[in-house]
């Protein structure tokens, strides 16, 4: 799991089962590679760059379209709202 601070103090996490497993294996010293689909957009490039900075090899088929995004928001009471961003 990789987390990066955003300018507005929110946190952006790049995760999902393959990323969590590959990150943990990498943390334990294994060489890892993630084969995934990313869009040809800023989000796709940011994710690939962030994961590569951890030492993980990121391999993607030719990029096209938009990177899918899922957001989880937490309010001051700890209640969460989960949504698939489609804008």
PDB file with SEQRES, HELIX, SHEET and CRYST1 records, atoms N, CA, C and O in Angstrom:
SEQRES   1 A   87  UNK UNK UNK UNK UNK UNK UNK UNK UNK UNK UNK UNK UNK          
SEQRES   2 A   87  UNK UNK UNK UNK UNK UNK UNK UNK UNK UNK UNK UNK UNK          
SEQRES   3 A   87  UNK UNK UNK UNK UNK UNK UNK UNK UNK UNK UNK UNK UNK          
SEQRES   4 A   87  UNK UNK UNK UNK UNK UNK UNK UNK UNK UNK UNK UNK UNK          
SEQRES   5 A   87  UNK UNK UNK UNK UNK UNK UNK UNK UNK UNK UNK UNK UNK          
SEQRES   6 A   87  UNK UNK UNK UNK UNK UNK UNK UNK UNK UNK UNK UNK UNK          
SEQRES   7 A   87  UNK UNK UNK UNK UNK UNK UNK UNK UNK                          
HELIX    1 AA1 UNK A   17  UNK A   27  1                                  11    
HELIX    2 AA2 UNK A   42  UNK A   53  1                                  12    
SHEET    1 AA1 2 UNK A   2  UNK A   5  0                                        
SHEET    2 AA1 2 UNK A  11  UNK A  14 -1                                        
SHEET    1 AA2 2 UNK A  33  UNK A  35  0                                        
SHEET    2 AA2 2 UNK A  57  UNK A  59  1                                        
SHEET    1 AA3 2 UNK A  69  UNK A  74  0                                        
SHEET    2 AA3 2 UNK A  80  UNK A  85 -1                                        
CRYST1    1.000    1.000    1.000  90.00  90.00  90.00 P 1           1          
ATOM      1  N   UNK A   1       0.855  -1.154   0.000  1.00  0.00           N  
ATOM      2  CA  UNK A   1       0.000   0.000   0.000  1.00  0.00           C  
ATOM      3  C   UNK A   1       0.903   1.219   0.000  1.00  0.00           C  
ATOM      4  O   UNK A   1       1.840   1.295   0.796  1.00  0.00           O  
ATOM      5  N   UNK A   2       0.640   2.162  -0.869  1.00  0.00           N  
ATOM      6  CA  UNK A   2       1.448   3.357  -0.985  1.00  0.00           C  
ATOM      7  C   UNK A   2       0.557   4.558  -0.753  1.00  0.00           C  
ATOM      8  O   UNK A   2      -0.554   4.630  -1.279  1.00  0.00           O  
ATOM      9  N   UNK A   3       1.039   5.485   0.021  1.00  0.00           N  
ATOM     10  CA  UNK A   3       0.253   6.660   0.366  1.00  0.00           C  
ATOM     11  C   UNK A   3       1.051   7.905   0.009  1.00  0.00           C  
ATOM     12  O   UNK A   3       2.245   7.978   0.298  1.00  0.00           O  
ATOM     13  N   UNK A   4       0.406   8.884  -0.614  1.00  0.00           N  
ATOM     14  CA  UNK A   4       1.068  10.147  -0.891  1.00  0.00           C  
ATOM     15  C   UNK A   4       0.196  11.286  -0.393  1.00  0.00           C  
ATOM     16  O   UNK A   4      -1.021  11.258  -0.579  1.00  0.00           O  
ATOM     17  N   UNK A   5       0.807  12.305   0.247  1.00  0.00           N  
ATOM     18  CA  UNK A   5       0.003  13.445   0.711  1.00  0.00           C  
ATOM     19  C   UNK A   5      -0.429  14.313  -0.461  1.00  0.00           C  
ATOM     20  O   UNK A   5       0.334  14.516  -1.405  1.00  0.00           O  
ATOM     21  N   UNK A   6      -1.613  14.806  -0.400  1.00  0.00           N  
ATOM     22  CA  UNK A   6      -2.131  15.724  -1.405  1.00  0.00           C  
ATOM     23  C   UNK A   6      -2.009  17.147  -0.863  1.00  0.00           C  
ATOM     24  O   UNK A   6      -1.945  17.333   0.352  1.00  0.00           O  
ATOM     25  N   UNK A   7      -1.975  18.159  -1.739  1.00  0.00           N  
ATOM     26  CA  UNK A   7      -1.822  19.541  -1.287  1.00  0.00           C  
ATOM     27  C   UNK A   7      -2.887  19.992  -0.296  1.00  0.00           C  
ATOM     28  O   UNK A   7      -2.607  20.832   0.559  1.00  0.00           O  
ATOM     29  N   UNK A   8      -4.109  19.452  -0.387  1.00  0.00           N  
ATOM     30  CA  UNK A   8      -5.174  19.877   0.524  1.00  0.00           C  
ATOM     31  C   UNK A   8      -5.202  19.060   1.813  1.00  0.00           C  
ATOM     32  O   UNK A   8      -6.210  19.063   2.520  1.00  0.00           O  
ATOM     33  N   UNK A   9      -4.118  18.364   2.128  1.00  0.00           N  
ATOM     34  CA  UNK A   9      -3.941  17.576   3.353  1.00  0.00           C  
ATOM     35  C   UNK A   9      -4.689  16.251   3.328  1.00  0.00           C  
ATOM     36  O   UNK A   9      -4.608  15.489   4.291  1.00  0.00           O  
ATOM     37  N   UNK A  10      -5.410  15.957   2.260  1.00  0.00           N  
ATOM     38  CA  UNK A  10      -6.006  14.627   2.134  1.00  0.00           C  
ATOM     39  C   UNK A  10      -4.895  13.657   1.766  1.00  0.00           C  
ATOM     40  O   UNK A  10      -3.809  14.081   1.371  1.00  0.00           O  
ATOM     41  N   UNK A  11      -5.149  12.381   1.888  1.00  0.00           N  
ATOM     42  CA  UNK A  11      -4.154  11.382   1.513  1.00  0.00           C  
ATOM     43  C   UNK A  11      -4.686  10.560   0.355  1.00  0.00           C  
ATOM     44  O   UNK A  11      -5.869  10.225   0.311  1.00  0.00           O  
ATOM     45  N   UNK A  12      -3.816  10.242  -0.570  1.00  0.00           N  
ATOM     46  CA  UNK A  12      -4.185   9.405  -1.710  1.00  0.00           C  
ATOM     47  C   UNK A  12      -3.458   8.079  -1.544  1.00  0.00           C  
ATOM     48  O   UNK A  12      -2.233   8.048  -1.421  1.00  0.00           O  
ATOM     49  N   UNK A  13      -4.203   6.994  -1.539  1.00  0.00           N  
ATOM     50  CA  UNK A  13      -3.637   5.653  -1.372  1.00  0.00           C  
ATOM     51  C   UNK A  13      -3.770   4.902  -2.681  1.00  0.00           C  
ATOM     52  O   UNK A  13      -4.830   4.908  -3.307  1.00  0.00           O  
ATOM     53  N   UNK A  14      -2.702   4.263  -3.089  1.00  0.00           N  
ATOM     54  CA  UNK A  14      -2.748   3.402  -4.265  1.00  0.00           C  
ATOM     55  C   UNK A  14      -2.734   1.981  -3.748  1.00  0.00           C  
ATOM     56  O   UNK A  14      -1.726   1.518  -3.215  1.00  0.00           O  
ATOM     57  N   UNK A  15      -3.855   1.282  -3.905  1.00  0.00           N  
ATOM     58  CA  UNK A  15      -3.928  -0.060  -3.363  1.00  0.00           C  
ATOM     59  C   UNK A  15      -4.829  -0.942  -4.186  1.00  0.00           C  
ATOM     60  O   UNK A  15      -5.117  -0.646  -5.346  1.00  0.00           O  
ATOM     61  N   UNK A  16      -5.254  -1.981  -3.612  1.00  0.00           N  
ATOM     62  CA  UNK A  16      -5.948  -3.059  -4.288  1.00  0.00           C  
ATOM     63  C   UNK A  16      -5.115  -4.289  -3.983  1.00  0.00           C  
ATOM     64  O   UNK A  16      -3.919  -4.174  -3.713  1.00  0.00           O  
ATOM     65  N   UNK A  17      -5.710  -5.429  -4.019  1.00  0.00           N  
ATOM     66  CA  UNK A  17      -5.008  -6.652  -3.613  1.00  0.00           C  
ATOM     67  C   UNK A  17      -3.647  -6.834  -4.264  1.00  0.00           C  
ATOM     68  O   UNK A  17      -2.682  -7.117  -3.554  1.00  0.00           O  
ATOM     69  N   UNK A  18      -3.518  -6.685  -5.582  1.00  0.00           N  
ATOM     70  CA  UNK A  18      -2.194  -6.900  -6.183  1.00  0.00           C  
ATOM     71  C   UNK A  18      -1.140  -5.914  -5.661  1.00  0.00           C  
ATOM     72  O   UNK A  18       0.006  -6.300  -5.428  1.00  0.00           O  
ATOM     73  N   UNK A  19      -1.519  -4.653  -5.478  1.00  0.00           N  
ATOM     74  CA  UNK A  19      -0.563  -3.659  -4.980  1.00  0.00           C  
ATOM     75  C   UNK A  19      -0.189  -3.955  -3.536  1.00  0.00           C  
ATOM     76  O   UNK A  19       0.984  -3.861  -3.174  1.00  0.00           O  
ATOM     77  N   UNK A  20      -1.156  -4.309  -2.710  1.00  0.00           N  
ATOM     78  CA  UNK A  20      -0.880  -4.618  -1.307  1.00  0.00           C  
ATOM     79  C   UNK A  20       0.074  -5.808  -1.199  1.00  0.00           C  
ATOM     80  O   UNK A  20       1.041  -5.760  -0.439  1.00  0.00           O  
ATOM     81  N   UNK A  21      -0.191  -6.861  -1.945  1.00  0.00           N  
ATOM     82  CA  UNK A  21       0.658  -8.061  -1.890  1.00  0.00           C  
ATOM     83  C   UNK A  21       2.055  -7.759  -2.420  1.00  0.00           C  
ATOM     84  O   UNK A  21       3.049  -8.123  -1.792  1.00  0.00           O  
ATOM     85  N   UNK A  22       2.136  -7.094  -3.575  1.00  0.00           N  
ATOM     86  CA  UNK A  22       3.450  -6.787  -4.151  1.00  0.00           C  
ATOM     87  C   UNK A  22       4.243  -5.854  -3.244  1.00  0.00           C  
ATOM     88  O   UNK A  22       5.455  -6.017  -3.101  1.00  0.00           O  
ATOM     89  N   UNK A  23       3.577  -4.877  -2.629  1.00  0.00           N  
ATOM     90  CA  UNK A  23       4.261  -3.951  -1.723  1.00  0.00           C  
ATOM     91  C   UNK A  23       4.797  -4.684  -0.498  1.00  0.00           C  
ATOM     92  O   UNK A  23       5.922  -4.427  -0.070  1.00  0.00           O  
ATOM     93  N   UNK A  24       4.016  -5.582   0.064  1.00  0.00           N  
ATOM     94  CA  UNK A  24       4.475  -6.340   1.238  1.00  0.00           C  
ATOM     95  C   UNK A  24       5.639  -7.256   0.873  1.00  0.00           C  
ATOM     96  O   UNK A  24       6.613  -7.348   1.620  1.00  0.00           O  
ATOM     97  N   UNK A  25       5.547  -7.928  -0.259  1.00  0.00           N  
ATOM     98  CA  UNK A  25       6.663  -8.780  -0.686  1.00  0.00           C  
ATOM     99  C   UNK A  25       7.916  -7.943  -0.919  1.00  0.00           C  
ATOM    100  O   UNK A  25       9.019  -8.355  -0.561  1.00  0.00           O  
ATOM    101  N   UNK A  26       7.742  -6.774  -1.517  1.00  0.00           N  
ATOM    102  CA  UNK A  26       8.883  -5.877  -1.748  1.00  0.00           C  
ATOM    103  C   UNK A  26       9.486  -5.436  -0.416  1.00  0.00           C  
ATOM    104  O   UNK A  26      10.708  -5.402  -0.265  1.00  0.00           O  
ATOM    105  N   UNK A  27       8.637  -5.103   0.539  1.00  0.00           N  
ATOM    106  CA  UNK A  27       9.099  -4.693   1.867  1.00  0.00           C  
ATOM    107  C   UNK A  27       9.917  -5.795   2.529  1.00  0.00           C  
ATOM    108  O   UNK A  27      10.839  -5.519   3.296  1.00  0.00           O  
ATOM    109  N   UNK A  28       9.573  -7.042   2.230  1.00  0.00           N  
ATOM    110  CA  UNK A  28      10.286  -8.194   2.812  1.00  0.00           C  
ATOM    111  C   UNK A  28      11.512  -8.592   2.000  1.00  0.00           C  
ATOM    112  O   UNK A  28      12.161  -9.593   2.303  1.00  0.00           O  
ATOM    113  N   UNK A  29      11.830  -7.812   0.969  1.00  0.00           N  
ATOM    114  CA  UNK A  29      13.056  -8.046   0.221  1.00  0.00           C  
ATOM    115  C   UNK A  29      12.913  -8.754  -1.108  1.00  0.00           C  
ATOM    116  O   UNK A  29      13.907  -8.955  -1.806  1.00  0.00           O  
ATOM    117  N   UNK A  30      11.708  -9.135  -1.474  1.00  0.00           N  
ATOM    118  CA  UNK A  30      11.512  -9.827  -2.756  1.00  0.00           C  
ATOM    119  C   UNK A  30      11.533  -8.826  -3.911  1.00  0.00           C  
ATOM    120  O   UNK A  30      11.162  -7.664  -3.749  1.00  0.00           O  
ATOM    121  N   UNK A  31      11.966  -9.290  -5.059  1.00  0.00           N  
ATOM    122  CA  UNK A  31      11.827  -8.489  -6.275  1.00  0.00           C  
ATOM    123  C   UNK A  31      10.381  -8.649  -6.737  1.00  0.00           C  
ATOM    124  O   UNK A  31       9.864  -9.765  -6.803  1.00  0.00           O  
ATOM    125  N   UNK A  32       9.745  -7.552  -7.051  1.00  0.00           N  
ATOM    126  CA  UNK A  32       8.330  -7.622  -7.432  1.00  0.00           C  
ATOM    127  C   UNK A  32       8.095  -6.889  -8.747  1.00  0.00           C  
ATOM    128  O   UNK A  32       8.825  -5.969  -9.117  1.00  0.00           O  
ATOM    129  N   UNK A  33       7.062  -7.328  -9.428  1.00  0.00           N  
ATOM    130  CA  UNK A  33       6.595  -6.652 -10.640  1.00  0.00           C  
ATOM    131  C   UNK A  33       5.077  -6.665 -10.610  1.00  0.00           C  
ATOM    132  O   UNK A  33       4.458  -7.658 -10.227  1.00  0.00           O  
ATOM    133  N   UNK A  34       4.495  -5.571 -11.009  1.00  0.00           N  
ATOM    134  CA  UNK A  34       3.050  -5.458 -11.062  1.00  0.00           C  
ATOM    135  C   UNK A  34       2.647  -5.295 -12.518  1.00  0.00           C  
ATOM    136  O   UNK A  34       3.073  -4.349 -13.182  1.00  0.00           O  
ATOM    137  N   UNK A  35       1.831  -6.210 -13.015  1.00  0.00           N  
ATOM    138  CA  UNK A  35       1.283  -6.123 -14.360  1.00  0.00           C  
ATOM    139  C   UNK A  35      -0.145  -5.630 -14.214  1.00  0.00           C  
ATOM    140  O   UNK A  35      -0.984  -6.322 -13.638  1.00  0.00           O  
ATOM    141  N   UNK A  36      -0.430  -4.446 -14.727  1.00  0.00           N  
ATOM    142  CA  UNK A  36      -1.736  -3.839 -14.519  1.00  0.00           C  
ATOM    143  C   UNK A  36      -2.104  -2.944 -15.691  1.00  0.00           C  
ATOM    144  O   UNK A  36      -1.253  -2.609 -16.514  1.00  0.00           O  
ATOM    145  N   UNK A  37      -3.352  -2.564 -15.766  1.00  0.00           N  
ATOM    146  CA  UNK A  37      -3.819  -1.622 -16.779  1.00  0.00           C  
ATOM    147  C   UNK A  37      -3.932  -0.247 -16.138  1.00  0.00           C  
ATOM    148  O   UNK A  37      -4.609  -0.084 -15.123  1.00  0.00           O  
ATOM    149  N   UNK A  38      -3.275   0.735 -16.723  1.00  0.00           N  
ATOM    150  CA  UNK A  38      -3.385   2.120 -16.290  1.00  0.00           C  
ATOM    151  C   UNK A  38      -3.790   2.956 -17.486  1.00  0.00           C  
ATOM    152  O   UNK A  38      -3.469   2.624 -18.627  1.00  0.00           O  
ATOM    153  N   UNK A  39      -4.495   4.037 -17.220  1.00  0.00           N  
ATOM    154  CA  UNK A  39      -4.899   4.915 -18.303  1.00  0.00           C  
ATOM    155  C   UNK A  39      -3.752   5.789 -18.788  1.00  0.00           C  
ATOM    156  O   UNK A  39      -2.715   5.897 -18.133  1.00  0.00           O  
ATOM    157  N   UNK A  40      -3.950   6.401 -19.930  1.00  0.00           N  
ATOM    158  CA  UNK A  40      -2.978   7.327 -20.505  1.00  0.00           C  
ATOM    159  C   UNK A  40      -3.326   8.729 -20.012  1.00  0.00           C  
ATOM    160  O   UNK A  40      -3.719   9.594 -20.794  1.00  0.00           O  
ATOM    161  N   UNK A  41      -3.174   8.939 -18.700  1.00  0.00           N  
ATOM    162  CA  UNK A  41      -3.535  10.213 -18.086  1.00  0.00           C  
ATOM    163  C   UNK A  41      -2.608  10.499 -16.912  1.00  0.00           C  
ATOM    164  O   UNK A  41      -1.751   9.680 -16.578  1.00  0.00           O  
ATOM    165  N   UNK A  42      -2.778  11.657 -16.290  1.00  0.00           N  
ATOM    166  CA  UNK A  42      -1.927  12.030 -15.162  1.00  0.00           C  
ATOM    167  C   UNK A  42      -2.021  11.030 -14.017  1.00  0.00           C  
ATOM    168  O   UNK A  42      -1.011  10.717 -13.386  1.00  0.00           O  
ATOM    169  N   UNK A  43      -3.220  10.528 -13.744  1.00  0.00           N  
ATOM    170  CA  UNK A  43      -3.388   9.562 -12.654  1.00  0.00           C  
ATOM    171  C   UNK A  43      -2.596   8.289 -12.922  1.00  0.00           C  
ATOM    172  O   UNK A  43      -1.933   7.775 -12.021  1.00  0.00           O  
ATOM    173  N   UNK A  44      -2.655   7.775 -14.140  1.00  0.00           N  
ATOM    174  CA  UNK A  44      -1.906   6.572 -14.488  1.00  0.00           C  
ATOM    175  C   UNK A  44      -0.413   6.774 -14.336  1.00  0.00           C  
ATOM    176  O   UNK A  44       0.288   5.903 -13.820  1.00  0.00           O  
ATOM    177  N   UNK A  45       0.078   7.923 -14.785  1.00  0.00           N  
ATOM    178  CA  UNK A  45       1.509   8.219 -14.665  1.00  0.00           C  
ATOM    179  C   UNK A  45       1.917   8.389 -13.206  1.00  0.00           C  
ATOM    180  O   UNK A  45       2.977   7.913 -12.800  1.00  0.00           O  
ATOM    181  N   UNK A  46       1.085   9.063 -12.416  1.00  0.00           N  
ATOM    182  CA  UNK A  46       1.368   9.268 -10.989  1.00  0.00           C  
ATOM    183  C   UNK A  46       1.434   7.934 -10.240  1.00  0.00           C  
ATOM    184  O   UNK A  46       2.314   7.735  -9.402  1.00  0.00           O  
ATOM    185  N   UNK A  47       0.515   7.031 -10.538  1.00  0.00           N  
ATOM    186  CA  UNK A  47       0.508   5.722  -9.882  1.00  0.00           C  
ATOM    187  C   UNK A  47       1.767   4.946 -10.260  1.00  0.00           C  
ATOM    188  O   UNK A  47       2.448   4.408  -9.388  1.00  0.00           O  
ATOM    189  N   UNK A  48       2.079   4.884 -11.556  1.00  0.00           N  
ATOM    190  CA  UNK A  48       3.265   4.147 -12.001  1.00  0.00           C  
ATOM    191  C   UNK A  48       4.530   4.729 -11.379  1.00  0.00           C  
ATOM    192  O   UNK A  48       5.389   3.979 -10.915  1.00  0.00           O  
ATOM    193  N   UNK A  49       4.657   6.043 -11.362  1.00  0.00           N  
ATOM    194  CA  UNK A  49       5.838   6.709 -10.792  1.00  0.00           C  
ATOM    195  C   UNK A  49       5.964   6.441  -9.306  1.00  0.00           C  
ATOM    196  O   UNK A  49       7.056   6.154  -8.815  1.00  0.00           O  
ATOM    197  N   UNK A  50       4.856   6.531  -8.584  1.00  0.00           N  
ATOM    198  CA  UNK A  50       4.870   6.305  -7.137  1.00  0.00           C  
ATOM    199  C   UNK A  50       5.266   4.872  -6.804  1.00  0.00           C  
ATOM    200  O   UNK A  50       6.082   4.645  -5.911  1.00  0.00           O  
ATOM    201  N   UNK A  51       4.692   3.903  -7.517  1.00  0.00           N  
ATOM    202  CA  UNK A  51       5.023   2.506  -7.238  1.00  0.00           C  
ATOM    203  C   UNK A  51       6.455   2.186  -7.643  1.00  0.00           C  
ATOM    204  O   UNK A  51       7.143   1.449  -6.937  1.00  0.00           O  
ATOM    205  N   UNK A  52       6.913   2.724  -8.762  1.00  0.00           N  
ATOM    206  CA  UNK A  52       8.304   2.492  -9.179  1.00  0.00           C  
ATOM    207  C   UNK A  52       9.287   3.079  -8.166  1.00  0.00           C  
ATOM    208  O   UNK A  52      10.374   2.534  -7.976  1.00  0.00           O  
ATOM    209  N   UNK A  53       8.921   4.172  -7.520  1.00  0.00           N  
ATOM    210  CA  UNK A  53       9.791   4.789  -6.516  1.00  0.00           C  
ATOM    211  C   UNK A  53      10.013   3.867  -5.316  1.00  0.00           C  
ATOM    212  O   UNK A  53      10.987   4.032  -4.582  1.00  0.00           O  
ATOM    213  N   UNK A  54       9.122   2.904  -5.112  1.00  0.00           N  
ATOM    214  CA  UNK A  54       9.296   1.935  -4.021  1.00  0.00           C  
ATOM    215  C   UNK A  54      10.219   0.797  -4.429  1.00  0.00           C  
ATOM    216  O   UNK A  54      10.560  -0.058  -3.611  1.00  0.00           O  
ATOM    217  N   UNK A  55      10.626   0.788  -5.712  1.00  0.00           N  
ATOM    218  CA  UNK A  55      11.479  -0.279  -6.213  1.00  0.00           C  
ATOM    219  C   UNK A  55      10.712  -1.353  -6.958  1.00  0.00           C  
ATOM    220  O   UNK A  55      11.306  -2.327  -7.419  1.00  0.00           O  
ATOM    221  N   UNK A  56       9.405  -1.192  -7.083  1.00  0.00           N  
ATOM    222  CA  UNK A  56       8.575  -2.169  -7.781  1.00  0.00           C  
ATOM    223  C   UNK A  56       8.642  -1.934  -9.285  1.00  0.00           C  
ATOM    224  O   UNK A  56       8.622  -0.789  -9.738  1.00  0.00           O  
ATOM    225  N   UNK A  57       8.721  -2.997 -10.047  1.00  0.00           N  
ATOM    226  CA  UNK A  57       8.630  -2.900 -11.496  1.00  0.00           C  
ATOM    227  C   UNK A  57       7.148  -2.843 -11.860  1.00  0.00           C  
ATOM    228  O   UNK A  57       6.368  -3.691 -11.427  1.00  0.00           O  
ATOM    229  N   UNK A  58       6.760  -1.851 -12.648  1.00  0.00           N  
ATOM    230  CA  UNK A  58       5.366  -1.706 -13.069  1.00  0.00           C  
ATOM    231  C   UNK A  58       5.328  -1.890 -14.577  1.00  0.00           C  
ATOM    232  O   UNK A  58       5.974  -1.154 -15.324  1.00  0.00           O  
ATOM    233  N   UNK A  59       4.563  -2.880 -15.013  1.00  0.00           N  
ATOM    234  CA  UNK A  59       4.441  -3.184 -16.440  1.00  0.00           C  
ATOM    235  C   UNK A  59       2.984  -3.035 -16.841  1.00  0.00           C  
ATOM    236  O   UNK A  59       2.081  -3.537 -16.172  1.00  0.00           O  
ATOM    237  N   UNK A  60       2.778  -2.338 -17.939  1.00  0.00           N  
ATOM    238  CA  UNK A  60       1.415  -2.117 -18.414  1.00  0.00           C  
ATOM    239  C   UNK A  60       1.348  -2.394 -19.911  1.00  0.00           C  
ATOM    240  O   UNK A  60       2.320  -2.174 -20.633  1.00  0.00           O  
ATOM    241  N   UNK A  61       0.189  -2.882 -20.376  1.00  0.00           N  
ATOM    242  CA  UNK A  61      -0.019  -2.935 -21.818  1.00  0.00           C  
ATOM    243  C   UNK A  61      -0.073  -1.495 -22.328  1.00  0.00           C  
ATOM    244  O   UNK A  61      -0.096  -0.569 -21.517  1.00  0.00           O  
ATOM    245  N   UNK A  62      -0.094  -1.278 -23.627  1.00  0.00           N  
ATOM    246  CA  UNK A  62      -0.183   0.101 -24.122  1.00  0.00           C  
ATOM    247  C   UNK A  62      -1.333   0.842 -23.430  1.00  0.00           C  
ATOM    248  O   UNK A  62      -2.458   0.350 -23.348  1.00  0.00           O  
ATOM    249  N   UNK A  63      -1.015   2.020 -22.946  1.00  0.00           N  
ATOM    250  CA  UNK A  63      -2.010   2.793 -22.198  1.00  0.00           C  
ATOM    251  C   UNK A  63      -2.977   3.515 -23.118  1.00  0.00           C  
ATOM    252  O   UNK A  63      -2.605   4.017 -24.179  1.00  0.00           O  
ATOM    253  N   UNK A  64      -4.217   3.551 -22.686  1.00  0.00           N  
ATOM    254  CA  UNK A  64      -5.229   4.336 -23.386  1.00  0.00           C  
ATOM    255  C   UNK A  64      -6.351   4.622 -22.408  1.00  0.00           C  
ATOM    256  O   UNK A  64      -6.509   3.924 -21.407  1.00  0.00           O  
ATOM    257  N   UNK A  65      -7.119   5.640 -22.698  1.00  0.00           N  
ATOM    258  CA  UNK A  65      -8.266   5.960 -21.856  1.00  0.00           C  
ATOM    259  C   UNK A  65      -7.871   6.561 -20.525  1.00  0.00           C  
ATOM    260  O   UNK A  65      -6.777   7.102 -20.363  1.00  0.00           O  
ATOM    261  N   UNK A  66      -8.778   6.455 -19.584  1.00  0.00           N  
ATOM    262  CA  UNK A  66      -8.662   7.065 -18.271  1.00  0.00           C  
ATOM    263  C   UNK A  66      -8.431   6.000 -17.213  1.00  0.00           C  
ATOM    264  O   UNK A  66      -8.999   4.911 -17.286  1.00  0.00           O  
ATOM    265  N   UNK A  67      -7.598   6.313 -16.233  1.00  0.00           N  
ATOM    266  CA  UNK A  67      -7.364   5.407 -15.116  1.00  0.00           C  
ATOM    267  C   UNK A  67      -8.592   5.405 -14.204  1.00  0.00           C  
ATOM    268  O   UNK A  67      -9.074   6.464 -13.802  1.00  0.00           O  
ATOM    269  N   UNK A  68      -9.093   4.213 -13.879  1.00  0.00           N  
ATOM    270  CA  UNK A  68     -10.240   4.103 -12.975  1.00  0.00           C  
ATOM    271  C   UNK A  68      -9.830   4.549 -11.578  1.00  0.00           C  
ATOM    272  O   UNK A  68      -8.711   4.285 -11.138  1.00  0.00           O  
ATOM    273  N   UNK A  69     -10.733   5.222 -10.887  1.00  0.00           N  
ATOM    274  CA  UNK A  69     -10.457   5.703  -9.539  1.00  0.00           C  
ATOM    275  C   UNK A  69     -11.615   5.388  -8.608  1.00  0.00           C  
ATOM    276  O   UNK A  69     -12.784   5.533  -8.965  1.00  0.00           O  
ATOM    277  N   UNK A  70     -11.268   4.962  -7.433  1.00  0.00           N  
ATOM    278  CA  UNK A  70     -12.248   4.688  -6.390  1.00  0.00           C  
ATOM    279  C   UNK A  70     -11.831   5.504  -5.182  1.00  0.00           C  
ATOM    280  O   UNK A  70     -10.662   5.491  -4.796  1.00  0.00           O  
ATOM    281  N   UNK A  71     -12.759   6.202  -4.591  1.00  0.00           N  
ATOM    282  CA  UNK A  71     -12.458   7.064  -3.453  1.00  0.00           C  
ATOM    283  C   UNK A  71     -13.239   6.632  -2.223  1.00  0.00           C  
ATOM    284  O   UNK A  71     -14.391   6.207  -2.307  1.00  0.00           O  
ATOM    285  N   UNK A  72     -12.582   6.753  -1.084  1.00  0.00           N  
ATOM    286  CA  UNK A  72     -13.238   6.523   0.198  1.00  0.00           C  
ATOM    287  C   UNK A  72     -13.027   7.787   1.016  1.00  0.00           C  
ATOM    288  O   UNK A  72     -11.892   8.210   1.236  1.00  0.00           O  
ATOM    289  N   UNK A  73     -14.108   8.380   1.459  1.00  0.00           N  
ATOM    290  CA  UNK A  73     -14.050   9.608   2.233  1.00  0.00           C  
ATOM    291  C   UNK A  73     -14.445   9.297   3.671  1.00  0.00           C  
ATOM    292  O   UNK A  73     -15.389   8.544   3.912  1.00  0.00           O  
ATOM    293  N   UNK A  74     -13.716   9.881   4.634  1.00  0.00           N  
ATOM    294  CA  UNK A  74     -14.019   9.669   6.042  1.00  0.00           C  
ATOM    295  C   UNK A  74     -14.347  11.017   6.678  1.00  0.00           C  
ATOM    296  O   UNK A  74     -13.595  11.981   6.534  1.00  0.00           O  
ATOM    297  N   UNK A  75     -15.482  11.072   7.386  1.00  0.00           N  
ATOM    298  CA  UNK A  75     -15.844  12.313   8.059  1.00  0.00           C  
ATOM    299  C   UNK A  75     -15.243  12.354   9.469  1.00  0.00           C  
ATOM    300  O   UNK A  75     -14.566  11.413   9.884  1.00  0.00           O  
ATOM    301  N   UNK A  76     -15.489  13.424  10.189  1.00  0.00           N  
ATOM    302  CA  UNK A  76     -14.898  13.622  11.511  1.00  0.00           C  
ATOM    303  C   UNK A  76     -15.328  12.553  12.510  1.00  0.00           C  
ATOM    304  O   UNK A  76     -14.636  12.332  13.504  1.00  0.00           O  
ATOM    305  N   UNK A  77     -16.460  11.884  12.265  1.00  0.00           N  
ATOM    306  CA  UNK A  77     -16.938  10.822  13.151  1.00  0.00           C  
ATOM    307  C   UNK A  77     -16.419   9.446  12.756  1.00  0.00           C  
ATOM    308  O   UNK A  77     -16.742   8.450  13.404  1.00  0.00           O  
ATOM    309  N   UNK A  78     -15.625   9.387  11.707  1.00  0.00           N  
ATOM    310  CA  UNK A  78     -15.069   8.111  11.258  1.00  0.00           C  
ATOM    311  C   UNK A  78     -15.966   7.339  10.313  1.00  0.00           C  
ATOM    312  O   UNK A  78     -15.648   6.206   9.955  1.00  0.00           O  
ATOM    313  N   UNK A  79     -17.080   7.924   9.900  1.00  0.00           N  
ATOM    314  CA  UNK A  79     -17.976   7.262   8.946  1.00  0.00           C  
ATOM    315  C   UNK A  79     -17.417   7.446   7.545  1.00  0.00           C  
ATOM    316  O   UNK A  79     -16.943   8.525   7.191  1.00  0.00           O  
ATOM    317  N   UNK A  80     -17.478   6.388   6.754  1.00  0.00           N  
ATOM    318  CA  UNK A  80     -16.903   6.444   5.419  1.00  0.00           C  
ATOM    319  C   UNK A  80     -17.958   6.389   4.321  1.00  0.00           C  
ATOM    320  O   UNK A  80     -19.023   5.792   4.476  1.00  0.00           O  
ATOM    321  N   UNK A  81     -17.632   7.017   3.233  1.00  0.00           N  
ATOM    322  CA  UNK A  81     -18.441   6.972   2.006  1.00  0.00           C  
ATOM    323  C   UNK A  81     -17.510   6.500   0.903  1.00  0.00           C  
ATOM    324  O   UNK A  81     -16.420   7.043   0.722  1.00  0.00           O  
ATOM    325  N   UNK A  82     -17.944   5.490   0.170  1.00  0.00           N  
ATOM    326  CA  UNK A  82     -17.144   4.874  -0.873  1.00  0.00           C  
ATOM    327  C   UNK A  82     -17.775   5.183  -2.213  1.00  0.00           C  
ATOM    328  O   UNK A  82     -18.982   5.018  -2.388  1.00  0.00           O  
ATOM    329  N   UNK A  83     -16.950   5.639  -3.183  1.00  0.00           N  
ATOM    330  CA  UNK A  83     -17.542   5.900  -4.496  1.00  0.00           C  
ATOM    331  C   UNK A  83     -16.523   5.643  -5.607  1.00  0.00           C  
ATOM    332  O   UNK A  83     -15.318   5.816  -5.427  1.00  0.00           O  
ATOM    333  N   UNK A  84     -17.044   5.228  -6.751  1.00  0.00           N  
ATOM    334  CA  UNK A  84     -16.241   5.057  -7.953  1.00  0.00           C  
ATOM    335  C   UNK A  84     -16.326   6.382  -8.700  1.00  0.00           C  
ATOM    336  O   UNK A  84     -17.405   6.812  -9.108  1.00  0.00           O  
ATOM    337  N   UNK A  85     -15.173   7.021  -8.874  1.00  0.00           N  
ATOM    338  CA  UNK A  85     -15.149   8.327  -9.538  1.00  0.00           C  
ATOM    339  C   UNK A  85     -15.273   8.123 -11.038  1.00  0.00           C  
ATOM    340  O   UNK A  85     -14.506   7.369 -11.637  1.00  0.00           O  
ATOM    341  N   UNK A  86     -16.242   8.798 -11.640  1.00  0.00           N  
ATOM    342  CA  UNK A  86     -16.442   8.632 -13.077  1.00  0.00           C  
ATOM    343  C   UNK A  86     -16.385   9.957 -13.806  1.00  0.00           C  
ATOM    344  O   UNK A  86     -16.835  10.044 -14.948  1.00  0.00           O  
ATOM    345  N   UNK A  87     -15.848  10.986 -13.185  1.00  0.00           N  
ATOM    346  CA  UNK A  87     -15.726  12.273 -13.884  1.00  0.00           C  
ATOM    347  C   UNK A  87     -14.344  12.504 -14.402  1.00  0.00           C  
ATOM    348  O   UNK A  87     -14.080  13.540 -15.012  1.00  0.00           O  
TER     349      UNK A  87                                                      
END                                                                             
